[in-house]
């Protein structure tokens, strides 16, 4: 066992830069695990600044001074944040509370639909199965209603912490944008002067992850906004809540769209019944999903290396299980980083004996 471990260490950690990189990665993971809640404003600020930096760079390339670009991008960020906090968030919360209040009526209508299934398909569905399913769904809705009430009452003491976050995050984002070169230079001074592997990993991760994260943020805004306008025009109730769900569903490839289709179809069904209006809603939703997958995604992510679908699903499950919603959102960038680390990691290979070389 000792010989095997010594061989692995010699093969993968014979390079000093590999050892330093391994310690940095290990330290970063441990810091997030043990101090993630404490450092949440800093981590969120770094991510937001990372997203906004692309816009700053593009503005400076067309001749706008860097400080003016940073100021303009920061104003846009603050305006977007204010619109979300004082416009979209209260509307979504009000619609969620309204949906919870109307849930009993909706599920009574759902039961009337379900009770017809045993008559139409007696060999497949029994009335006992329908009753069990209805009772389970009713219990979950009751739990959701209690959670909404308890959350609205229990969140009052956390308002002070939320206000502190709302002050800290914009300040940190501004300084991360303004002093980006100084911060990166300070980090570079503690790293080895010769670091080709780290430079290769940084270039690939910076390009791939930056394009993905910024593109995904734009995709969420476009898909959510188009869905909201479409549902408003068609008179779909809870349009803000559904558009938020549809926008966030693009974070999880192959899974999000399929999961969100169910609440969209259920609300449209109970609002309009089986008929032409319901069909138009679902056709419009299908067109949005088709345009997103076949037009918007290729435009936004043309420079991003596609991972295999199995790798994406495994990454979503793994990182989502560790870090929840943030892990789901950053599953693909994290998988890209892991791929870049493995691709650039130096492997020490023993030279072949002369006899083997002669045979070749």
N, C-alpha and C positions, 0 to 999 in steps of 0.2 A: 504493500500500500504506500509506504514512504517513497519507494522508487517511482511509482506511478505519479504521485503528487509532485515529486521533484522533476519528473519529465514534463508534466503539464506546465509547471512554473517556468522551466527553462524554455519551453516552446512558445508560450504566450506572454511571458513577463521578463524576457531577457533584455528588453529595451527599456531604458530609464523613462522615456516618455510614456510608454504603455503603463508602467507602474503609477506614475503621477496621474495619468488620466483615469485609471481605475480608482484611485483614492479620491479624486475629485467627484467622480460619478457616485461612488459609495457615500461620500459625505453629503452630496446634494440630496440623494434619496432619503438618507437618515434625517437630514434637516427638515425635509418636507413632511416626513412621517411624524416626527416628534414636535416640530415647531410650526407646522403648516397653518394651524389656526391662528397662532400668534403673528405669523408673518403674512397672513392673508392679504392685507392691504398692499404690502410691498410686492407680492407675487402678482396680484391683479394689476398693479400699476406697471410692472415690467411688461406684462402681456399686452396691455393697452398701448403702451409706448411703442412696443415692437410692431403692433399693427399700424399705428399712425406714422411710424418712421418712413414707411414706403411712400406715403403721400407727401411728406416733407421732402424726401429725396427727389421725387418727380417735379415738385415745384422749383427746387433749386436748379434742376437741370435746364429748365426753360428760362433761367436768368433772374428769378426772384431771390432776393437776399435770404440767407438762411434764417435769421431772426424773424423776418417778416413771414416766412413760410411756417415757422414754428408757431408764431402767434396766430396766424390764420387757421392752421389745423387745430390748434388748441381751442380757439373760439368755436369752431365747428363741433369739436368733441363736447364742449360744455353745453352747446345748444342741443345736441342730440341727447345728452344725459338729462337735461332739463325736460325735454319733450317726453322722454320715456318715463321719468319720475312723476311729472305733473299732468301728463296727457294720457299715455297708453296704460301705465300701471293702474291708476284708479279706475279706468274704464274696464280693464280686464278683471280687476278684483270685483267690481260691481256686477259684471256679467257672470262671474263664477259664483257669487253669492246668490244671484237670481236663478242660475241653473240649479244650485243646490236646493233652493226653495221649491222649484218646480219639479224636482226629481220624483217625488211621489206620484204626481199626475203622469209624468212620462213613463214611469215603470208600470203604472196601471194599464196604460195603453199598450205597453210592451207585452204585458201578460195576456192581454186580449189577442195579440198576434200569436204569441207562443201557444196559447190553448188551441189554436186551429191546427197546429202542426201534428199532434197525435191523431187527429181525424184524417188529415191528408196522408200522413205517413205512419200508419199504425205499427208497421213492422220495424221501423227505425227509431221512433221516439215514443216514449210512454208518458202518461200524464204525471207519474211520480218524478221522472227526470225533469220535466218542466217545472214542477213545484219546487224541487230541490234547487234548481238553477235560479228560480225567481227569489227564493228565500236568501240564497247566498248573495245575490246582487243587492237585494234590499238591505241586508246587513252591512254590506260594504258602503252603500250610500249613506246609511245612518252613521257609520264611523267617519265618513268624509264630512258630513254636516257637523258632527261634534268636534272634529279637528278644526274646521273653519271657525267655529265659535271660540274654542279654546285658544286657537292661534291669534285671533283678533284681540282677545283679552290678555293673553300671556305675553304678547309681543310689546305691550306698553313699556315695560322696564327696559327693553332692548332699543328703544328709540334713541337714547343717548349714544349708545354704541354705534348705531346706524348713522347718526349725525356726524360722529367722529370720523367714520369711514368716508362719508361724503365730503368731508373737508380734507382728509389726508390723501385720498386717492388722486384728486385733481392736482394737488400740489406736487405729489411725487411724479405724476405723469409729466407735468411741465418740466421738472428738473431732469428727469430721465431723457426727455427730448432735447433740452437745451445743453446739458452737459454730457451727452452720450460719448463723445470722444474722450473726455477726461476720465469717465468711469471705465470705459473699455481699456484705456491706457494704464490705469491703475491696476486693473486685473491682469493685463499682459505683463506688467513688471514682476509679478510674483510667479509667473510661469517660466519654463525654460526658454532661453533665447533662441534655440534651435528647436522648433516644434512643427515639423512638416505634417505629421499625422494629425495633430490638433487643428492645424490650418486647413487641411483637407476636409476634416469632419465639419469644421465651422462653416466653410464655404458651401458645402452641400446642404447642411442643415439650415443655414441661413436662407439659401435660395429656395429650397423646397418648402420648408416650414413657413417662411414668410409669405410665399405665394399662396400656400394652402390656407393659412389662417386669415389673411386679408381677403382672399377670394371667398372663403366660407362666410365671413362677416357680410360681405356685399351680397352674397347669394341669399342669406337669411333676410336681409332688408328687402331685396327685390321680390323674393317669393312671398314673404309675409305681406308686403305692401300690395302686390297685385292680387293676392287672395282676399285681402280685406276689401279692396275696391270692388272686386267681382262679387263677393258675397253681399256687400251692401247694395249693389245694383240689383241683385236677384232677390233681395229681401230675406236673406238667411238670418235667423236670430243668432245672437252670440257671435257676431262676425269678428269682433276684436279677439275674443278668446280662441276661436277656431283658427284665425289667421296667425296668431302667435304660435299655436301648436303646429300648424303647417310650416311656418318659417323655421321653427326649431327642429322639425323632423328631418331637415336636410343635413343636420349634423351627423346622423347615423345612416350611412349609406345602406341601401337594400332593405333596411328594417323600418326606419322611421316613417317612410311614406305608407308602407303597408299597415303600420299600427295606427296612424292618424286617420286613415281612410274610414275606420270603424266609427269614431265619434262624429265625423263629418256626415257619414251616411245616416247614422241614427238620428241626429238632430234634424237633418233635412227630411227624413221620413216622418218623424213625429210632428214637424212643422207643416208639411205639405201633403203627407200621405202618399200612397202609390198613385202617381199621375205624371203629367207632363212636366210640372214644375220641378218635381224631384229628379226627373231624368235630366232636365237642363242643368240643375245644380251639379249633378255627378259628372255630366259631360264637361262642364266648365272646369271642375276640379281635375278631371283627367287630362284636359288640355294643358292646364298649368303644370301638372306633373310631367307631361310629355315634353313641353317646352323647356322645363328645367333640366331634365335629363339629357335631352338631345341638342339643345341650343345653348343654354346658359352655362352648364357645366363645362362643355368643351371650350367655350370662350374664356371662362375664368381660370380654368386649370390646364390650359394647353402646355404650360411650362412645368407642370408637376409630374414627376414619375409616378405612374399608376402602380399601386401595390396589388397583389393578387387578392381577389375577393375573400378567399379563406383567411389570408393574413389580416385583412381589414376586420372581419368578423371576430377573429380571435383577439385582435388588439382592442376592439370595442368592449368585448366581454371582460378581458383581463384588466385594462386600465379603468373601465367603468366600475368594476367590482372593488378596486382599490380606492379610487378618488371620486366616485359618484359621477355627477353630471359633468364636472370639470374633466374627469378622466375620459368620459365619452366624447366630449368636444375635442380634446387634444389627443385622442387615441391614434389618429393617422399621423400627426406630426411626431408623436413619440415613437411610433413604429418606424417612421422614416429616420429618426435619429438613431434608433437601435440598428437599423439596416446600414446606415452610414458608418457607425462605430465598427460593426463587424467587417464591413468592406475595407476599412482603412487600418484595422488592427494589425500590427506587424506580427508575423509568425516566423519564428526561427526554425529553419529546416536544416537537418544535418546533411552535409554533402554526401553524394553517392560514392561508394568505393570505386577505385579505378577499374576494377574488373567489371563492375556493372556498367560503367561508362563505355568501356571497350566493347562490351556486348551490343550496346546500342549502335 
